[in-house]
């Protein structure tokens, strides 16, 4: 695939696959109208973990599924596996956008009590 072909694929995939899925799942699966990260925050409260950790746990589940599918794949086109690849890849990409959004939100917040983004990992 050439650079031009890849960029065309990338732009089309974002527009036709990622954005509609992100919007659809964002309408109820990940959020409420006032808080895009609501479900992750609620899960964080239940688990007593940061919302970002909850999100990355879910990404880990998706990556393990993808890894398991790769073990079954023989390198040939297979509609069933291709559909599974698409679903997992879309979910992982969306989770990455959500994680970046969470980090962006942290960057936008003023420090409270001397804690800022650089202290997030603690």
TIMIGU-425608 format. One record per residue (C-alpha): chain; x, z, y; residue in one letter. Coordinates in nm, 2 decimals. Layout:
BEGIN
ch A px X pz Z py Y aa A;
...
END
This chain:
BEGIN
ch A px 0.00 pz 0.00 py 0.00 aa X;
ch A px 0.14 pz -0.10 py 0.34 aa X;
ch A px 0.14 pz 0.13 py 0.64 aa X;
ch A px -0.14 pz -0.07 py 0.79 aa X;
ch A px -0.34 pz -0.06 py 0.47 aa X;
ch A px -0.29 pz 0.32 py 0.45 aa X;
ch A px -0.39 pz 0.38 py 0.81 aa X;
ch A px -0.70 pz 0.17 py 0.76 aa X;
ch A px -0.78 pz 0.37 py 0.44 aa X;
ch A px -0.71 pz 0.70 py 0.62 aa X;
ch A px -0.93 pz 0.62 py 0.92 aa X;
ch A px -1.21 pz 0.49 py 0.70 aa X;
ch A px -1.19 pz 0.79 py 0.46 aa X;
ch A px -1.20 pz 1.04 py 0.75 aa X;
ch A px -1.50 pz 0.87 py 0.91 aa X;
ch A px -1.70 pz 0.79 py 0.60 aa X;
ch A px -1.61 pz 1.07 py 0.36 aa X;
ch A px -1.46 pz 1.37 py 0.53 aa X;
ch A px -1.67 pz 1.40 py 0.85 aa X;
ch A px -2.01 pz 1.36 py 0.68 aa X;
ch A px -1.92 pz 1.61 py 0.41 aa X;
ch A px -1.78 pz 1.85 py 0.67 aa X;
ch A px -2.10 pz 1.82 py 0.88 aa X;
ch A px -2.32 pz 1.86 py 0.57 aa X;
ch A px -2.15 pz 2.16 py 0.43 aa X;
ch A px -2.11 pz 2.31 py 0.77 aa X;
ch A px -2.49 pz 2.32 py 0.82 aa X;
ch A px -2.52 pz 2.60 py 0.57 aa X;
ch A px -2.25 pz 2.63 py 0.31 aa X;
ch A px -1.97 pz 2.75 py 0.53 aa X;
ch A px -2.13 pz 2.87 py 0.85 aa X;
ch A px -2.43 pz 2.95 py 1.06 aa X;
ch A px -2.51 pz 2.78 py 1.39 aa X;
ch A px -2.32 pz 3.05 py 1.60 aa X;
ch A px -2.01 pz 3.09 py 1.38 aa X;
ch A px -1.84 pz 2.81 py 1.19 aa X;
ch A px -1.65 pz 3.07 py 0.98 aa X;
ch A px -1.94 pz 3.31 py 0.91 aa X;
ch A px -1.93 pz 3.29 py 0.53 aa X;
ch A px -1.55 pz 3.34 py 0.51 aa X;
ch A px -1.58 pz 3.64 py 0.75 aa X;
ch A px -1.86 pz 3.79 py 0.54 aa X;
ch A px -1.66 pz 3.74 py 0.22 aa X;
ch A px -1.36 pz 3.90 py 0.40 aa X;
ch A px -1.57 pz 4.20 py 0.47 aa X;
ch A px -1.68 pz 4.23 py 0.11 aa X;
ch A px -1.32 pz 4.19 py -0.02 aa X;
ch A px -1.16 pz 4.38 py 0.27 aa X;
ch A px -0.93 pz 4.08 py 0.33 aa X;
ch A px -0.88 pz 3.85 py 0.62 aa X;
ch A px -1.11 pz 3.55 py 0.63 aa X;
ch A px -0.81 pz 3.32 py 0.61 aa X;
ch A px -0.71 pz 3.48 py 0.28 aa X;
ch A px -1.06 pz 3.43 py 0.14 aa X;
ch A px -1.05 pz 3.06 py 0.24 aa X;
ch A px -0.71 pz 3.01 py 0.08 aa X;
ch A px -0.83 pz 3.17 py -0.24 aa X;
ch A px -1.10 pz 2.91 py -0.25 aa X;
ch A px -0.84 pz 2.64 py -0.18 aa X;
ch A px -0.64 pz 2.78 py -0.47 aa X;
ch A px -0.94 pz 2.74 py -0.70 aa X;
ch A px -0.98 pz 2.37 py -0.60 aa X;
ch A px -0.61 pz 2.30 py -0.65 aa X;
ch A px -0.62 pz 2.46 py -1.00 aa X;
ch A px -0.92 pz 2.23 py -1.08 aa X;
ch A px -0.73 pz 1.93 py -0.95 aa X;
ch A px -0.43 pz 2.02 py -1.15 aa X;
ch A px -0.64 pz 2.06 py -1.46 aa X;
ch A px -0.80 pz 1.72 py -1.41 aa X;
ch A px -0.45 pz 1.56 py -1.36 aa X;
ch A px -0.36 pz 1.68 py -1.70 aa X;
ch A px -0.65 pz 1.48 py -1.84 aa X;
ch A px -0.59 pz 1.17 py -1.64 aa X;
ch A px -0.41 pz 0.88 py -1.81 aa X;
ch A px -0.33 pz 0.70 py -1.48 aa X;
ch A px -0.61 pz 0.45 py -1.53 aa X;
ch A px -0.93 pz 0.41 py -1.33 aa X;
ch A px -1.19 pz 0.63 py -1.47 aa X;
ch A px -1.52 pz 0.66 py -1.27 aa X;
ch A px -1.60 pz 1.02 py -1.38 aa X;
ch A px -1.25 pz 1.15 py -1.30 aa X;
ch A px -1.24 pz 0.95 py -0.98 aa X;
ch A px -1.56 pz 1.12 py -0.86 aa X;
ch A px -1.41 pz 1.46 py -0.95 aa X;
ch A px -1.09 pz 1.37 py -0.76 aa X;
ch A px -1.29 pz 1.26 py -0.46 aa X;
ch A px -1.50 pz 1.58 py -0.45 aa X;
ch A px -1.19 pz 1.81 py -0.49 aa X;
ch A px -0.98 pz 1.62 py -0.24 aa X;
ch A px -1.26 pz 1.62 py 0.02 aa X;
ch A px -1.31 pz 1.99 py -0.03 aa X;
ch A px -0.94 pz 2.07 py 0.00 aa X;
ch A px -0.91 pz 1.86 py 0.32 aa X;
ch A px -1.21 pz 2.03 py 0.47 aa X;
ch A px -1.07 pz 2.37 py 0.38 aa X;
ch A px -0.75 pz 2.28 py 0.56 aa X;
ch A px -0.94 pz 2.18 py 0.87 aa X;
ch A px -1.13 pz 2.51 py 0.85 aa X;
ch A px -0.81 pz 2.70 py 0.82 aa X;
ch A px -0.66 pz 2.52 py 1.11 aa X;
ch A px -0.97 pz 2.60 py 1.31 aa X;
ch A px -0.93 pz 2.97 py 1.22 aa X;
ch A px -0.57 pz 2.96 py 1.34 aa X;
ch A px -0.67 pz 2.78 py 1.66 aa X;
ch A px -0.93 pz 3.05 py 1.72 aa X;
ch A px -0.67 pz 3.32 py 1.68 aa X;
ch A px -0.44 pz 3.13 py 1.92 aa X;
ch A px -0.72 pz 3.12 py 2.18 aa X;
ch A px -0.79 pz 3.49 py 2.16 aa X;
ch A px -0.60 pz 3.73 py 2.39 aa X;
ch A px -0.38 pz 3.99 py 2.23 aa X;
ch A px -0.57 pz 4.31 py 2.17 aa X;
ch A px -0.36 pz 4.62 py 2.12 aa X;
ch A px -0.04 pz 4.41 py 2.09 aa X;
ch A px -0.16 pz 4.21 py 1.79 aa X;
ch A px -0.15 pz 3.84 py 1.82 aa X;
ch A px -0.11 pz 3.53 py 1.60 aa X;
ch A px 0.25 pz 3.62 py 1.52 aa X;
ch A px 0.12 pz 3.94 py 1.36 aa X;
ch A px -0.15 pz 3.77 py 1.15 aa X;
ch A px 0.05 pz 3.77 py 0.82 aa X;
ch A px 0.07 pz 4.14 py 0.81 aa X;
END
